[in-house]
């Protein structure tokens, strides 16, 4: 397969070798944890997958195996959870003054 454009210039990088662009702050980690707690009451299986990926650092394949689900199911849970959490965390604090 011939790579073109940006993919040809960048090449492949192992996730294990990659450094995060920005370290999350304590506040950001707490916001994820709080949102994940709310998400867990809506979809416990997807919330468990997020915990394994975000806090434990498992790959999608490792998390799927740990949970006893197929990779396809894990990918669906992951996509749904990411969308839900982005909406939830991105929501302005309703108690904050405007």
C-alpha positions as CSV (number, residue, x, y, z in Angstrom):
1,X,0.0,0.0,0.0
2,X,1.4,3.4,-1.0
3,X,1.0,6.1,1.6
4,X,0.3,9.6,0.4
5,X,0.0,13.0,1.9
6,X,0.4,13.5,5.7
7,X,0.5,9.7,6.4
8,X,3.6,9.3,4.2
9,X,5.4,12.2,6.0
10,X,4.4,11.1,9.5
11,X,4.8,7.4,9.5
12,X,3.7,5.0,12.1
13,X,4.1,5.6,15.8
14,X,3.4,3.0,18.5
15,X,0.9,4.2,21.2
16,X,3.4,2.9,23.8
17,X,6.0,5.3,22.4
18,X,3.8,8.3,22.0
19,X,3.8,11.1,24.6
20,X,0.5,12.9,25.3
21,X,0.5,16.4,23.8
22,X,-0.8,17.8,27.1
23,X,-0.9,16.1,30.5
24,X,-4.5,16.3,31.9
25,X,-4.9,18.4,34.9
26,X,-6.4,17.1,38.2
27,X,-9.6,19.0,37.4
28,X,-9.9,17.3,34.0
29,X,-9.4,13.9,35.5
30,X,-12.0,14.6,38.1
31,X,-14.4,15.9,35.5
32,X,-14.0,12.6,33.5
33,X,-14.4,10.6,36.6
34,X,-17.6,12.4,37.6
35,X,-19.1,12.2,34.1
36,X,-18.1,8.5,34.0
37,X,-20.0,7.9,37.2
38,X,-23.1,9.4,35.6
39,X,-22.6,7.5,32.4
40,X,-22.2,4.3,34.4
41,X,-25.8,4.6,35.6
42,X,-26.9,4.8,31.9
43,X,-24.6,2.2,30.4
44,X,-22.6,0.2,32.9
45,X,-20.8,-2.0,30.3
46,X,-19.6,1.0,28.2
47,X,-18.5,2.8,31.4
48,X,-16.5,-0.2,32.4
49,X,-14.8,-0.2,29.0
50,X,-13.9,3.5,29.4
51,X,-12.4,2.8,32.9
52,X,-10.2,0.0,31.5
53,X,-9.1,2.2,28.6
54,X,-8.7,5.6,30.3
55,X,-7.6,4.7,33.8
56,X,-5.9,1.3,33.3
57,X,-4.5,2.0,29.8
58,X,-5.7,-1.1,28.1
59,X,-6.1,-1.3,24.3
60,X,-9.5,-1.9,22.8
61,X,-8.6,-5.5,22.2
62,X,-7.4,-6.0,25.8
63,X,-10.4,-4.3,27.2
64,X,-12.8,-6.4,25.1
65,X,-11.0,-9.6,26.3
66,X,-11.2,-8.5,29.9
67,X,-14.9,-7.8,29.6
68,X,-15.6,-10.9,27.6
69,X,-17.1,-9.1,24.6
70,X,-16.2,-9.0,21.0
71,X,-13.9,-6.4,19.6
72,X,-16.8,-5.0,17.5
73,X,-18.9,-4.6,20.6
74,X,-16.0,-2.9,22.4
75,X,-15.6,-0.5,19.5
76,X,-19.3,0.3,19.6
77,X,-19.2,0.9,23.4
78,X,-16.1,3.0,22.9
79,X,-17.6,5.2,20.2
80,X,-20.8,5.8,22.1
81,X,-19.0,6.5,25.4
82,X,-16.6,9.0,23.8
83,X,-19.5,10.9,22.2
84,X,-21.5,10.8,25.4
85,X,-18.6,12.0,27.6
86,X,-17.6,14.7,25.1
87,X,-21.2,16.1,25.3
88,X,-21.3,15.7,29.1
89,X,-17.9,17.2,29.9
90,X,-18.3,20.0,27.3
91,X,-21.6,21.0,28.9
92,X,-21.3,24.3,30.8
93,X,-21.7,24.1,34.6
94,X,-25.4,25.0,35.1
95,X,-24.7,26.3,38.6
96,X,-22.1,28.8,37.4
97,X,-23.3,32.4,37.0
98,X,-23.7,33.6,33.5
